[in-house]
Amino acid sequence: MKAIILAAGRGTRLRPLTDDKPKCMVELNGKPMLDWQVDVLKSQGIDEIHVVTGYKNDKIVNPAVTKHENVRYATTNMVTTLFCAEDAIQGDGDLIVSYGDIVYTASVLETLKNTDAPIAVVVDKGWHEYWGTRMEDPLSDAETLKLDGNTRIIELGKKPDSLADVQGQYVGLFKIRADHLQAFRDAFHAMDRQGTYDGQDFDNMYMTSFLQHLIDTGWALGPAFIERGWFEVDTPEDLSLAQKEFAG
């Protein structure tokens, strides 16, 4: 098993902490968020770790990772960033994909590892209380995540009309099973480069739009259910909250 961490963005909402470093190198309780992720991955036996960089590429330093650079980071989004490490999207082991601005416990990763689906997606069932500590109206920032029973995700990443549209929250952490890695690559390359995806052009497509495209073309995305155990750091307020509550 291997992992790719997506850490190319500017992190403008986290300024001034990201004026001289990328988001993943901002410290949480004395340790860069990247190091938190690397330590958790290694604790679960995942030693091949790739990081896709962009903004302040030279400031991303960790001897345990292999770096890939998205030189177009300023004009592209998450999916394009992921495929800057396409040579790592192959092999005999499963692949973990993680956003660079989250931290999570070993138990979250273990749940993901043990979820058997072509693509397993971490889904936080305890998202609402957490969102409520981050913003006045949790629904304003939430995204849809709809399930067919408890076995398949049928929609994610849209604007919800009500809490009923959010049966859990996508956290930016998923796993592609080894026997589907080539098909995952093929699906990306078969997409229309001139198309529009949730209002974005191909280069700026959201990861949730790509995952929804896979669902719409017949892929089975299975939920890996958790109840918290992770934090997203978008703003200085998010960082303060995580520092108070996250112990790794």
Backbone bond lengths (Angstrom), bond angles and torsions (degrees), N, CA, C in turn:
res aa  C-N    CA-C-N  psi(-1)  N-CA   C-N-CA  omega(-1)  CA-C   N-CA-C  phi
1 M - - - 1.454 - - 1.522 109.41 -
2 K 1.335 115.70 144.34 1.463 121.09 178.57 1.516 108.63 -136.60
3 A 1.339 116.06 173.91 1.461 120.38 -178.09 1.524 110.31 -139.08
4 I 1.333 114.58 148.05 1.468 122.04 170.67 1.520 107.62 -123.74
5 I 1.319 116.27 125.37 1.466 122.67 177.47 1.523 107.65 -106.87
6 L 1.329 115.80 129.24 1.465 121.74 -176.35 1.528 109.13 -96.29
7 A 1.328 116.21 110.72 1.467 120.78 -171.25 1.519 111.79 -139.19
8 A 1.336 116.61 44.85 1.466 119.80 -174.48 1.522 114.06 -96.97
9 G 1.337 118.21 -19.50 1.464 120.98 -170.17 1.523 115.00 -72.43
10 R 1.334 115.19 168.02 1.461 122.25 -177.53 1.528 113.14 -78.44
11 G 1.325 117.58 -31.53 1.453 119.82 -177.31 1.517 113.03 67.37
12 T 1.338 116.24 45.92 1.464 120.35 -173.37 1.529 112.19 -64.01
13 R 1.332 118.32 -31.89 1.467 119.77 -177.99 1.531 112.32 -72.90
14 L 1.326 116.07 -11.03 1.468 120.49 179.81 1.534 112.08 -98.51
15 R 1.324 116.11 5.38 1.456 118.62 176.66 1.525 109.71 -62.05
16 P 1.368 117.16 148.23 1.468 128.59 8.30 1.525 114.73 -86.38
17 L 1.341 117.74 2.95 1.464 120.14 -175.84 1.522 112.18 -65.07
18 T 1.340 117.01 -23.13 1.463 120.22 -179.66 1.530 112.70 -103.98
19 D 1.328 117.67 14.63 1.466 119.48 177.73 1.526 111.17 -64.44
20 D 1.333 117.01 -32.35 1.465 119.59 -175.98 1.523 113.16 -123.66
21 K 1.331 116.96 9.39 1.461 120.01 179.09 1.520 109.71 -156.84
22 P 1.337 118.26 155.35 1.467 120.56 175.71 1.530 110.82 -73.82
23 K 1.311 115.53 161.75 1.457 121.43 -177.72 1.525 113.36 -51.23
24 C 1.307 116.21 -44.66 1.468 119.08 -172.64 1.521 112.81 -66.47
25 M 1.338 117.28 -14.18 1.460 120.54 178.99 1.530 112.18 -99.20
26 V 1.329 117.11 0.08 1.465 120.01 172.76 1.525 107.90 -67.28
27 E 1.324 116.59 136.12 1.459 120.58 -174.16 1.525 112.32 -83.54
28 L 1.314 114.59 136.36 1.450 123.75 173.10 1.524 106.60 -116.61
29 N 1.308 116.44 113.44 1.462 121.29 -177.33 1.533 112.02 51.47
30 G 1.333 114.48 45.92 1.461 120.67 172.98 1.508 116.41 84.87
31 K 1.338 118.04 5.08 1.469 120.96 -177.94 1.519 109.16 -139.49
32 P 1.350 118.61 132.82 1.465 120.13 178.37 1.528 111.52 -55.93
33 M 1.335 115.31 145.22 1.464 119.26 179.69 1.527 111.38 -57.22
34 L 1.325 117.03 -34.93 1.468 119.44 177.17 1.523 110.64 -59.24
35 D 1.325 117.08 -42.84 1.458 120.48 -179.20 1.528 111.66 -65.24
36 W 1.356 116.96 -36.28 1.456 119.56 174.72 1.528 110.17 -57.61
37 Q 1.341 116.03 -47.64 1.463 119.39 -178.78 1.523 111.56 -64.07
38 V 1.328 116.30 -45.65 1.466 119.87 -179.07 1.526 110.68 -59.35
39 D 1.314 116.95 -43.70 1.469 120.22 -178.77 1.525 111.49 -64.06
40 V 1.340 117.06 -40.01 1.467 119.48 178.60 1.524 110.45 -67.51
41 L 1.328 117.03 -43.38 1.463 120.24 178.44 1.528 111.27 -59.61
42 K 1.316 116.30 -45.66 1.461 119.99 -179.38 1.522 111.64 -66.38
43 S 1.331 116.66 -32.60 1.469 119.88 178.78 1.520 111.58 -65.54
44 Q 1.342 116.26 -21.91 1.454 121.73 179.02 1.536 111.83 -102.23
45 G 1.317 116.01 17.62 1.458 121.07 174.46 1.512 115.08 80.84
46 I 1.330 117.70 15.19 1.464 121.30 179.62 1.521 107.97 -100.95
47 D 1.323 116.47 104.75 1.462 121.65 -174.45 1.524 113.36 -105.49
48 E 1.329 117.16 -17.80 1.470 119.91 176.68 1.525 108.08 -92.65
49 I 1.323 115.45 103.47 1.465 121.31 -173.25 1.522 108.92 -125.14
50 H 1.317 115.78 124.25 1.465 122.70 179.49 1.520 108.58 -111.07
51 V 1.321 116.09 143.75 1.459 121.61 176.83 1.522 108.13 -127.97
52 V 1.339 116.54 127.77 1.458 120.22 175.35 1.524 107.74 -95.94
53 T 1.322 115.17 118.83 1.452 122.73 -175.17 1.531 110.13 -103.36
54 G 1.312 115.38 175.03 1.462 121.70 176.53 1.507 108.40 -166.54
55 Y 1.338 115.94 -89.89 1.460 122.26 177.55 1.531 109.95 -60.03
56 K 1.336 115.40 129.39 1.473 122.07 179.17 1.534 110.95 51.04
57 N 1.324 114.85 46.88 1.460 120.95 -177.38 1.522 112.85 -50.12
58 D 1.312 116.99 -40.21 1.462 120.73 -175.83 1.516 113.51 -68.75
59 K 1.332 117.78 -16.60 1.460 120.96 -178.66 1.527 112.84 -86.62
60 I 1.320 117.19 -7.36 1.469 120.10 178.01 1.518 108.21 -88.21
61 V 1.317 113.86 107.90 1.462 120.76 -174.08 1.525 109.29 -131.49
62 N 1.318 116.14 119.51 1.459 122.18 172.05 1.527 106.23 -161.01
63 P 1.324 118.14 120.34 1.471 119.96 -174.73 1.522 114.34 -65.05
64 A 1.337 117.40 -12.94 1.460 120.00 -176.73 1.523 113.34 -88.14
65 V 1.353 118.19 -4.96 1.457 119.50 -173.08 1.528 111.97 -114.55
66 T 1.334 113.92 155.13 1.456 122.30 170.69 1.522 107.52 -103.85
67 K 1.315 117.13 125.92 1.458 121.17 -175.49 1.522 112.12 -94.75
68 H 1.329 115.70 142.44 1.454 124.63 171.29 1.525 104.91 -129.32
69 E 1.313 117.98 142.51 1.454 119.49 -175.70 1.529 112.29 -112.35
70 N 1.303 115.74 131.44 1.465 121.82 169.50 1.526 106.58 -93.54
71 V 1.322 116.63 96.86 1.462 119.70 -176.28 1.524 111.53 -71.03
72 R 1.323 116.88 -14.24 1.467 121.21 178.63 1.535 110.87 -103.47
73 Y 1.306 116.98 27.66 1.459 121.11 -174.12 1.527 113.09 -56.30
74 A 1.343 117.03 -30.60 1.465 120.30 -175.52 1.519 112.56 -73.38
75 T 1.328 117.43 -17.80 1.468 120.42 -176.00 1.532 112.71 -125.46
76 T 1.320 117.39 15.24 1.465 121.42 179.75 1.525 109.64 -134.21
77 N 1.350 115.37 175.78 1.459 119.80 -176.98 1.532 110.11 -128.80
78 M 1.344 115.71 -163.85 1.461 122.77 -166.69 1.535 115.33 -58.84
79 V 1.321 117.41 -42.75 1.467 118.90 -175.63 1.525 110.34 -67.42
80 T 1.323 116.38 -44.75 1.456 119.76 175.79 1.517 110.43 -58.85
81 T 1.323 116.70 -41.37 1.466 120.88 177.76 1.520 110.79 -59.66
82 L 1.335 117.69 -46.09 1.463 120.68 179.23 1.515 111.44 -56.09
83 F 1.320 116.85 -43.67 1.466 119.35 -174.80 1.525 113.05 -79.66
84 C 1.317 117.67 -0.23 1.470 120.14 166.70 1.526 110.66 -71.18
85 A 1.325 116.63 -15.35 1.468 121.80 174.75 1.522 110.27 -111.83
86 E 1.330 116.38 35.61 1.467 119.98 -174.02 1.523 112.54 -60.33
87 D 1.318 117.36 -30.37 1.458 118.39 -179.53 1.532 112.21 -65.87
88 A 1.337 117.20 -14.45 1.466 120.63 176.13 1.522 111.79 -92.61
89 I 1.339 117.65 -7.70 1.464 120.91 -179.61 1.524 108.37 -91.17
90 Q 1.296 115.77 62.23 1.455 123.06 -179.93 1.519 108.24 -166.75
91 G 1.325 116.39 173.69 1.455 120.37 177.64 1.509 112.57 112.06
92 D 1.334 115.53 -172.69 1.461 122.11 -172.61 1.520 113.61 -96.55
93 G 1.332 117.48 -4.45 1.456 120.01 -178.12 1.513 112.13 -111.98
94 D 1.332 115.39 161.16 1.460 120.54 175.24 1.523 109.96 -65.06
95 L 1.347 116.08 159.52 1.461 122.11 -178.96 1.520 110.30 -123.14
96 I 1.323 116.15 123.28 1.459 123.04 172.72 1.529 108.55 -89.15
97 V 1.327 117.47 133.28 1.464 121.98 174.36 1.526 107.30 -119.76
98 S 1.339 115.87 129.35 1.459 120.43 -177.10 1.514 110.94 -136.43
99 Y 1.319 116.23 142.61 1.461 120.40 169.07 1.524 108.60 -69.61
100 G 1.328 116.41 152.28 1.452 120.73 -176.51 1.508 114.51 -84.48
101 D 1.337 117.97 -6.29 1.465 120.67 -176.12 1.519 112.29 -108.58
102 I 1.334 116.89 25.42 1.450 120.97 175.07 1.526 109.27 -122.95
103 V 1.326 114.96 156.77 1.466 121.81 169.55 1.523 106.59 -130.32
104 Y 1.328 116.45 149.23 1.452 120.09 -176.05 1.520 109.31 -153.62
105 T 1.308 115.62 160.22 1.456 121.32 -177.72 1.531 110.95 -85.00
106 A 1.321 114.56 166.67 1.465 120.43 177.88 1.523 111.01 -62.99
107 S 1.326 117.54 -32.06 1.472 119.78 -179.15 1.524 111.28 -67.44
108 V 1.335 117.66 -33.93 1.468 120.72 175.46 1.524 109.91 -63.01
109 L 1.321 115.75 -46.77 1.465 119.98 -179.52 1.523 110.92 -65.54
110 E 1.312 117.04 -38.19 1.459 119.76 178.88 1.529 111.10 -63.34
111 T 1.333 116.94 -40.69 1.462 120.42 176.60 1.518 110.84 -60.13
112 L 1.328 116.37 -43.33 1.463 120.03 178.62 1.520 111.17 -63.44
113 K 1.313 117.18 -45.81 1.463 121.21 -179.85 1.525 111.65 -57.26
114 N 1.320 116.35 -36.47 1.467 121.22 -174.30 1.522 113.92 -88.50
115 T 1.327 117.28 1.05 1.471 120.81 178.24 1.519 109.35 -91.52
116 D 1.319 116.14 117.25 1.461 120.92 -174.76 1.523 110.09 -98.03
117 A 1.326 115.42 101.67 1.463 122.54 175.21 1.522 106.43 -152.21
118 P 1.338 118.50 155.49 1.471 118.70 176.54 1.525 111.57 -50.95
119 I 1.338 116.15 -43.55 1.455 121.08 168.53 1.531 106.78 -131.30
120 A 1.322 116.36 122.68 1.462 122.43 177.41 1.522 108.11 -105.01
121 V 1.321 116.36 130.50 1.465 122.26 -173.84 1.526 109.23 -120.20
122 V 1.328 117.02 126.37 1.461 119.63 176.95 1.529 109.28 -67.90
123 V 1.325 116.12 127.96 1.464 123.52 -178.11 1.526 108.02 -126.26
124 D 1.324 116.39 118.17 1.454 121.20 -179.33 1.527 110.07 -89.36
125 K 1.333 116.39 112.94 1.465 121.42 177.86 1.528 111.93 -78.51
126 G 1.342 116.32 -14.48 1.455 120.08 -179.88 1.514 113.08 -102.33
127 W 1.320 116.08 26.80 1.460 121.68 -172.67 1.526 113.51 -67.22
128 H 1.339 117.94 -33.39 1.467 120.30 -167.28 1.526 111.80 -64.85
129 E 1.307 117.24 -44.39 1.464 120.05 178.91 1.525 110.66 -63.65
130 Y 1.333 116.34 -41.25 1.469 120.91 178.53 1.522 110.86 -62.86
131 W 1.327 116.99 -47.39 1.471 120.25 178.34 1.529 110.64 -59.31
132 G 1.334 115.71 -35.13 1.454 119.96 -179.84 1.514 113.34 -65.82
133 T 1.333 117.20 -26.45 1.466 120.02 176.50 1.527 111.68 -80.74
134 R 1.325 116.59 -14.25 1.463 120.36 -176.26 1.524 113.59 -101.04
135 M 1.323 117.14 -22.19 1.463 119.82 -174.23 1.525 109.94 -154.61
136 E 1.317 115.08 156.88 1.466 120.48 -176.67 1.516 111.78 -67.23
137 D 1.325 117.16 -41.29 1.462 122.02 -179.46 1.525 109.08 -119.08
138 P 1.331 118.34 96.85 1.470 120.63 -177.09 1.526 113.67 -53.88
139 L 1.316 117.28 -33.66 1.461 119.85 -177.08 1.527 112.02 -68.69
140 S 1.329 117.37 -22.69 1.464 120.56 -177.15 1.519 112.67 -65.70
141 D 1.326 117.55 -26.83 1.464 121.02 -177.01 1.525 112.41 -113.81
142 A 1.325 117.21 -7.98 1.465 120.56 -178.69 1.524 110.95 -73.16
143 E 1.327 115.75 161.69 1.459 122.80 175.04 1.514 108.68 -123.32
144 T 1.311 115.90 152.70 1.465 119.27 178.32 1.523 110.45 -63.49
145 L 1.308 113.23 148.31 1.462 121.06 166.61 1.519 106.00 -152.33
146 K 1.336 114.80 108.22 1.458 120.69 -175.88 1.523 109.45 -113.63
147 L 1.328 114.68 141.91 1.458 121.60 -174.17 1.516 111.08 -118.31
148 D 1.310 115.53 147.60 1.455 122.75 168.85 1.518 105.95 -98.32
149 G 1.341 116.26 94.94 1.459 119.45 -170.11 1.515 109.03 67.45
150 N 1.316 117.05 -138.63 1.462 121.62 175.95 1.517 111.84 -116.76
151 T 1.330 116.33 19.25 1.459 118.66 -171.99 1.527 114.32 -113.98
152 R 1.334 117.19 -23.94 1.461 119.17 -177.30 1.512 111.03 -140.47
153 I 1.339 114.49 142.82 1.460 121.25 172.00 1.524 107.04 -89.57
154 I 1.319 116.08 130.52 1.467 118.97 -179.26 1.524 112.34 -112.98
155 E 1.332 117.34 -13.92 1.465 120.04 175.98 1.515 109.59 -156.55
156 L 1.332 115.40 142.42 1.459 119.98 172.63 1.526 109.87 -157.00
157 G 1.335 114.25 154.95 1.452 120.13 171.76 1.507 117.04 87.35
158 K 1.344 118.41 4.77 1.458 120.75 179.54 1.532 110.30 -94.58
159 K 1.333 115.61 171.91 1.455 121.19 176.41 1.526 108.96 -81.18
160 P 1.339 118.81 120.92 1.464 119.90 -177.24 1.527 112.49 -78.23
161 D 1.319 116.11 147.78 1.461 121.75 173.77 1.525 111.15 -89.44
162 S 1.334 116.11 -27.70 1.457 120.88 -179.06 1.523 108.74 -155.92
163 L 1.332 116.38 171.24 1.464 120.98 178.65 1.522 111.64 -61.91
164 A 1.318 117.13 -23.93 1.463 120.08 178.91 1.526 111.91 -63.81
165 D 1.320 117.01 -21.09 1.463 121.23 179.38 1.523 112.37 -82.39
166 V 1.336 116.53 -5.95 1.473 120.63 -175.97 1.527 108.03 -119.68
167 Q 1.324 116.57 88.88 1.459 121.34 -179.14 1.526 112.06 -86.46
168 G 1.273 115.82 6.51 1.452 124.93 179.75 1.522 106.19 164.39
169 Q 1.311 117.63 169.88 1.457 119.22 -178.46 1.524 111.28 -121.34
170 Y 1.320 115.00 131.85 1.463 122.81 172.39 1.521 107.91 -66.21
171 V 1.336 116.80 133.29 1.466 119.31 -174.09 1.529 113.39 -110.89
172 G 1.340 117.38 -4.86 1.462 119.75 -178.26 1.512 112.85 90.62
173 L 1.338 115.91 33.95 1.466 121.48 -178.32 1.528 107.94 -146.51
174 F 1.336 116.71 119.99 1.461 119.82 179.80 1.513 110.68 -149.54
175 K 1.332 115.80 169.92 1.467 122.53 -176.95 1.516 109.69 -131.75
176 I 1.314 115.91 134.48 1.469 121.93 174.64 1.528 107.27 -105.31
177 R 1.323 115.78 125.14 1.460 119.59 -179.09 1.526 110.55 -68.66
178 A 1.304 116.59 145.27 1.463 122.09 -172.80 1.525 112.81 -53.63
179 D 1.343 116.61 -40.16 1.464 119.31 -176.15 1.524 112.88 -75.33
180 H 1.336 117.98 0.53 1.461 121.34 177.97 1.527 112.95 -117.92
181 L 1.323 117.38 5.43 1.469 119.23 -176.66 1.526 112.10 -63.92
182 Q 1.334 117.38 -44.05 1.460 119.55 -179.54 1.528 110.57 -65.76
183 A 1.318 116.73 -41.50 1.469 120.11 178.74 1.528 110.80 -64.94
184 F 1.324 117.15 -34.31 1.461 121.77 176.66 1.526 109.69 -61.74
185 R 1.319 116.57 -45.54 1.462 121.05 177.36 1.527 110.56 -64.06
186 D 1.317 116.06 -44.48 1.462 119.78 -178.49 1.531 110.89 -62.04
187 A 1.328 116.96 -39.52 1.463 120.74 179.95 1.518 111.38 -61.74
188 F 1.324 116.44 -40.14 1.462 120.80 178.08 1.526 110.62 -63.83
189 H 1.306 116.53 -47.02 1.469 120.26 -176.02 1.529 112.71 -71.04
190 A 1.322 117.29 -20.42 1.465 120.57 179.58 1.526 112.71 -84.06
191 M 1.312 118.08 -8.31 1.467 120.68 -176.80 1.528 111.53 -72.35
192 D 1.319 115.18 153.27 1.462 122.18 -179.45 1.523 110.03 -72.81
193 R 1.334 116.55 115.05 1.465 120.72 -179.47 1.523 112.34 -66.95
194 Q 1.313 116.77 -19.90 1.465 120.86 179.92 1.531 111.69 -97.04
195 G 1.319 117.58 0.96 1.455 121.17 -176.42 1.516 113.29 -76.57
196 T 1.322 114.54 169.67 1.460 122.59 176.20 1.521 108.19 -119.01
197 Y 1.319 116.02 133.21 1.454 121.50 -173.96 1.525 109.17 -127.22
198 D 1.345 115.56 108.30 1.468 121.03 -175.33 1.521 111.26 50.34
199 G 1.323 115.06 43.04 1.457 121.24 176.54 1.512 115.47 82.48
200 Q 1.313 117.64 2.20 1.462 122.01 -178.31 1.525 110.03 -112.88
201 D 1.327 116.45 149.02 1.460 118.64 173.09 1.526 109.56 -75.47
202 F 1.314 116.86 173.74 1.462 121.75 -172.45 1.528 111.81 -56.63
203 D 1.321 117.40 -47.23 1.465 120.68 -176.53 1.522 112.70 -65.93
204 N 1.337 116.97 -23.91 1.463 120.52 -177.09 1.525 112.87 -109.96
205 M 1.319 115.42 18.67 1.457 120.96 178.34 1.528 111.09 -60.67
206 Y 1.343 115.93 136.77 1.461 120.84 174.94 1.526 109.74 -72.59
207 M 1.328 116.48 154.34 1.460 119.60 176.74 1.517 110.68 -62.44
208 T 1.341 116.92 -38.41 1.465 118.96 178.82 1.531 111.81 -63.40
209 S 1.328 117.07 -31.30 1.470 119.95 177.37 1.524 110.59 -67.16
210 F 1.325 116.54 -39.30 1.467 120.20 177.65 1.527 110.48 -66.94
211 L 1.329 116.67 -43.73 1.463 119.43 178.29 1.522 110.79 -63.08
212 Q 1.344 117.43 -38.85 1.466 120.40 176.84 1.527 110.86 -64.66
213 H 1.322 116.63 -38.48 1.466 120.52 176.05 1.526 110.44 -59.08
214 L 1.315 116.70 -41.82 1.467 119.90 178.30 1.532 110.62 -63.58
215 I 1.336 116.49 -44.46 1.468 120.05 176.82 1.524 110.36 -57.17
216 D 1.329 116.21 -46.22 1.468 121.29 -176.08 1.523 112.67 -67.43
217 T 1.328 116.73 -19.92 1.465 120.49 179.40 1.527 112.19 -104.32
218 G 1.349 116.03 16.47 1.459 119.76 169.34 1.508 117.49 104.28
219 W 1.320 117.99 1.19 1.457 119.83 178.97 1.525 110.86 -73.92
220 A 1.341 115.67 147.52 1.460 121.55 174.77 1.526 109.17 -98.12
221 L 1.334 115.44 115.07 1.456 121.30 175.77 1.522 107.93 -106.84
222 G 1.327 115.91 118.86 1.454 120.65 -176.94 1.513 112.03 -102.73
223 P 1.340 118.52 140.97 1.461 121.24 179.45 1.527 111.97 -80.31
224 A 1.330 115.30 137.54 1.464 122.12 169.42 1.525 105.31 -106.86
225 F 1.328 116.69 97.70 1.457 121.09 -170.11 1.524 112.19 -76.70
226 I 1.329 115.34 133.82 1.460 122.11 172.83 1.528 108.65 -132.26
227 E 1.326 114.96 165.65 1.468 122.13 171.64 1.521 106.10 -125.57
228 R 1.332 115.03 86.91 1.466 123.02 -178.23 1.536 111.04 66.91
229 G 1.343 116.92 -158.25 1.462 120.05 -174.00 1.517 112.73 92.81
230 W 1.339 115.88 15.51 1.463 119.44 -179.85 1.527 108.45 -153.19
231 F 1.340 115.20 161.77 1.461 121.77 175.16 1.521 109.67 -140.84
232 E 1.324 115.02 144.44 1.458 122.98 171.93 1.526 107.58 -106.25
233 V 1.335 116.52 137.73 1.460 119.84 -178.60 1.527 109.04 -120.22
234 D 1.328 115.09 96.84 1.464 121.92 178.05 1.520 112.26 -103.01
235 T 1.332 116.62 -29.41 1.455 122.15 -172.12 1.528 109.89 -135.08
236 P 1.339 118.29 165.09 1.465 119.66 174.32 1.530 112.43 -57.94
237 E 1.330 117.11 -32.74 1.462 120.41 177.79 1.529 111.17 -66.36
238 D 1.346 116.34 -39.85 1.469 119.87 175.24 1.521 110.88 -60.05
239 L 1.317 116.06 -41.54 1.458 120.46 -179.07 1.527 110.55 -63.69
240 S 1.326 116.77 -43.42 1.468 120.41 178.89 1.520 111.11 -60.83
241 L 1.341 116.65 -42.09 1.452 121.20 178.92 1.524 110.77 -63.25
242 A 1.327 116.58 -45.83 1.456 120.65 -179.85 1.527 111.03 -64.35
243 Q 1.314 117.67 -38.30 1.458 120.46 -179.95 1.518 111.99 -64.05
244 K 1.329 116.70 -31.97 1.460 120.65 179.37 1.517 112.42 -74.19
245 E 1.346 116.01 -32.59 1.467 118.88 -168.21 1.513 115.50 -115.59
246 F 1.336 118.58 -17.41 1.461 118.80 -173.74 1.524 110.78 -95.18
247 A 1.323 115.68 122.79 1.459 120.19 179.25 1.520 112.06 -116.46
248 G 1.348 116.87 3.89 1.456 120.13 179.04 1.512 112.99 82.68
